[in-house]
Amino acid sequence: MTETIRLQAGPGDIAEISPLGAELLSWRAGGVDLVWEPQPDVWPQTAPILFPVVGWTRDGIRVEGAHFPLGLHGFARQKRFTIVERSAEAVSLALAEDDDSRALYPFAFRLEAHFLLRPGELRVSLTTANRDARPLPYAIGLHPGFRWPLGGSAARHAILFGDDERGDVPIIAPGGLFSGRRRTIPLENNRLPLSAELLEQEALCFLDAASRRLLYDNGEGLALAVELEDFPHIALWSRPPAPFLCIEAWTGHGDPEDFRGDLYEKPSMRILAPGESAAHAATFRLERRAQSE
């Protein structure tokens, strides 16, 4: 069994993180449980970290003429992280390359995941460092699954975007690839009502989203605010009727349908020079709101 890291910021604010994948297993804020309880036959995870790619690849990746069998969302979620620093309210974990990772992704790197728990709030930050002698192409993402309904509400839930977003999203082609076609969604005045019908057709991907903040609103005065730092893409995903909604933050995305190039050429990949590092973060905050808002 894997040791669970328990953070606590008060009697009603507790989070548990696993060193396996540096995965958030549970989070209670103000006495409200927010992370869904996984069902192995539906989706066995709770909040995987996506690295060094986000989404599906056509048939692995190609780097400078060589092929590597790197699959969906990379490998970080399947690797054991090392605890670097720990306190009652915070923990930092790290992952570096090994022989197994090099067989999938031929680069030297260091990935750090930092969790900071405060009353009503959880901040998750990810730092990627290039320890290789050549530029490092990477994508990274957060994939937390939150309870739906939120707080036990029977009201209609919605996503409230902080800025104007497009009223259509890419159609996901077979194999998880991004097509050039789009489908319309019922977004009005930056409010997206949530329904099983909306989410049963694959993820809703807002690429290069304008919003750096959104609310997951339960319709009865309780909302989960999400604030993003250097995550340009937002995705919403579920498997109705399973009781969860993933609010994902990405720097990259799955392969386009027509992409067959090198990883350095893949759209939306970040490139770090040797010795460089980059940080990305999300802050999740439980908010109680007037219902007229």
Salt bridges, closest charged atoms under 4 A:
GLU3 OE2 - ARG86 NH1 3.22
GLU16 OE2 - ARG6 NH1 3.84
ASP33 OD1 - ARG28 NE 2.96
GLU37 OE2 - ARG147 NH2 3.32
ASP59 OD1 - ARG62 NH1 2.79
GLU64 OE1 - ARG134 NH1 2.62
GLU97 OE2 - ARG131 NH2 2.94
ASP98 OD2 - LYS79 NZ 2.65
GLU112 OE2 - ARG110 NE 2.68
GLU112 OE1 - HIS114 NE2 3.26
GLU121 OE2 - ARG118 NH1 2.74
GLU121 OE1 - ARG285 NE 2.86
ASP132 OD1 - ARG134 NE 3.82
ASP168 OD1 - ARG166 NE 2.94
ASP168 OD1 - ARG182 NE 2.96
ASP217 OD2 - ARG289 NH1 3.25
GLU227 OE2 - ARG213 NH1 2.87
GLU227 OE2 - ARG285 NH1 2.88
GLU229 OE2 - ARG123 NH1 2.60
ASP230 OD1 - ARG270 NH2 2.94
ASP230 OD2 - HIS280 ND1 3.41
GLU248 OE2 - HIS143 NE2 3.34
ASP255 OD1 - LYS266 NZ 2.82
GLU287 OE2 - ARG213 NH2 3.12
GLU293 OE1 - ARG289 NH2 3.15
